[in-house]
Amino acid sequence: MASTERRKHGARAARRQMKVGVSLAVVAVTAVVVGYFAYRAAADLPGVRFPDQGNRHLTSTSEPHTPYNSDPPTSGPHLPYLAPWGVHTRPIVPQLQVHNLEDGGVLVQYSCDCPELAGQLAEIVRRYDRFVILAPYRTMTSRIALTAWTRLETLEELDEKRIVRFIEAYRGIDHHRR
């Protein structure tokens, strides 16, 4: 009788060990799959990533600060107030652009006297009630620039799918340091 009980106990222990082994294997496979998709998601984000230059507040546009590491800027010192979301017909100073980016904004900017292009860009921007701005930016080297916090994508021609993808990827993501 004792040997029968030992066999039963041994079988239960073996089943328990097998369950633990299977559980660990499932956890390991799940971790690898999640890690792979997280890596792919980060790798597929639109735009070029620039190092974060912080979010120090300036008192005015004339206050000296370290130069921005991108043009248009994607992070760094900025004014303590926001430009209104939506379509602008005049350029927005870089120090103000950056605060909008910090608050989850995406800026769509163009560098040409091109009313047709500006109108097409305005149609895209007007789809969003908040967190997107369209404005001219005369000094940049590309015709169109899309900026978000630490991200920049440039275009020479209108590409609505790329613009919408960029906006959807970054719009509404707050970047205040906690």
N, C-alpha and C positions, 0 to 999 in steps of 0.2 A: 504494500500500500504506500509506503514512504517513497518508493521509487516512482510510482505513478504521480504522486503529488509533485515530486521534483521535476518530472518531465513536464507536467502542466505549468508549473512555475517557470521553468526554463523556456517553454513555448511562449508564455505571456511576456517574458523579458525580451525574447527575440523579436516578438511583434512590436513591442514598445520601442526597441532600438531601431527597427525598420521604419516605424512611423517618424521617429526623430530624424533619421537620415533622410527620408523623403521630404520632410518639412524643411530641413536645412537646404536641400537641393532646390526646392521650390523657391525659397527665399533668395538663394544665390542667383537663380535664373531670372527672377523678377528684378533684382537689383541691376543685373547686367542689361536687361531690356529697358528699364527706366533710365539708366545712365546713358544708354545709346540714344534714346529719343531725346533726352535733355541736351545731349551734345549736338545732335542734328538740329534741334530747334535753335540753339544758340548760333550754330554755324550758318543757318539759313536766314538770320536776321538781315534786313536790308541796310545798305549804307556802310561807310567806312567808320570804324570805331576810333575815336580820339581819346587820349588820356583825360580823365576828369580833372579839371582845374579848380575844383571847389566851388563854393557858392557864397563868397563874402559879399556883403552889401556895400555899395558905394554911396556917397552922399550926393554926387553929381556926375555928369558926364565928363567933367574936366578933372576929376580926381585921378591921380596917377595909379596905374595898376600894371601888373605883368601883362605882356601882350597875349592875346588869345592864340591858341595853337591851331586854329582853323579859321577859314574865312569863307562864309560867315561863321561866327563863333558857335560853339556847341556846349560850352560850359564856362564857368569862371566868374569873376567879379561882375556884379550887376546892380542896377538901381532897385530900390525897395518897393517899387510899384509895377503894375502890369500895363501893357498895351491892350486895348480892347480886342477881343477875338473877332475874326471876320476879315473882310476885304479892306485894305488900305490903298490909297492912291499915292501916298508919300512914303519914302523910306522910314524905317524904324531904326533908331540908333542901336548899335550892337549891345550896349550896356542894358538896354531895355529888352531886346530880343532874348537875352540870356535868362532874364527872370521868367519870361513866358515859358521858355524851355524847362526851367526848373519846376514850374507848376504843372508840367505835363503837356505843354504845348508842342505843336509842330509848326514850323514856319515853312511856307512855300514862297520862294522869292525868285524874281526874274531880273535880268540885267539889261534889257533892251527896250527901245521905244517900239513896242509891238502890241498895239491895242487888241489885235485878234488873239494873240497868245494870252495876254492878260485876261481877256474875256473868257477864254476856255479854262484857264486856271481858276478864275473866280467861280465858274460853274461848279467845279470840283469842290472848292473850299466852302461854298455856301451849303453843301450837303451836311455840314457839321455845325451845330449851334454853339459849341464851345471847343476850346483847345486847338484850334487851327487858325492860322493867320496867313493871308496873302499880302505881299508888299513888294514894291520894287527895291532893288539893291544894286545900284549902278556900278559899284567898284569890283564886284566879283568877276572871276575869269570865265566861268561857265554861264550859259544862258539861263539855266534854271538850277536852283539849289533847294534841297529839302534838308531841314535841320531838325533834330531832336536832341535831347540831352546826350552828349558824347557821340552823336551820330550825324554823318553828313553824306548825302547822295547828290551827285551832280548829273545834269542831263543837258544835252544840246537841243533836243527836240521834245515836244510834248509826248509823253508816254503815260497815258491815264492809268493803266494797270500798275505800273511801277510807283506812281505817285500815291494812288489809293493804298497799295500794299504798305508803303512807308508810313502813311498816316495811320492806318489800322494797326500797325505793329507798335507804334509809340504813343499815340494820342491818349491823354488822360493818365499817364504814369507819373506820379509825383516823385520828385527827386530831392526833397528837403532832407537834410541829414537829421537823424533823430538822436 
